[in-house]
Each structure stands twice: as structure tokens, then as C-alpha cells.
Amino acid sequence: MDILFILIPLSVALALLILGALGWAVWRGQFEGVDAEAERILRSD
């Protein structure tokens, strides 16, 4: 039972860290133009 007092806050902190990293990536524009790279492969230079 004592392990739950460690694991639950640890899992909440990890989930918040993951959400923060995802939010940072979206805010910085990492997911803009996802189709551009796929189309770039198909175009011949």
C-alpha cells in the first residue's frame, strides 16, 4: 500500500511531463506541414 503513495504521484508527474512536451512541440510548430515531407519524396528534382 505504501508503494502507491510513490507510484501515483510519479505517474501523474510523468503524464504531465509528456503532455508538456507534446504541448511544446505543437506550440513550436513541429507538426506543421507534415504532408510536405511525404510529397517531397515523390517529386523528382
Residue, then its C-alpha position, 0 to 999 in steps of 0.5 A: m500500500d505504501i508503494l502507491f503513495i510513490l507510484i501515483p504521484l510519479s505517474v501523474a508527474l510523468a503524464l504531465l511531463i509528456l503532455g508538456a512536451l507534446g504541448w511544446a512541440v505543437w506550440r513550436g510548430q513541429f507538426e506543421g506541414v507534415d504532408a510536405e515531407a511525404e510529397r517531397i519524396l515523390r517529386s523528382d528534382 
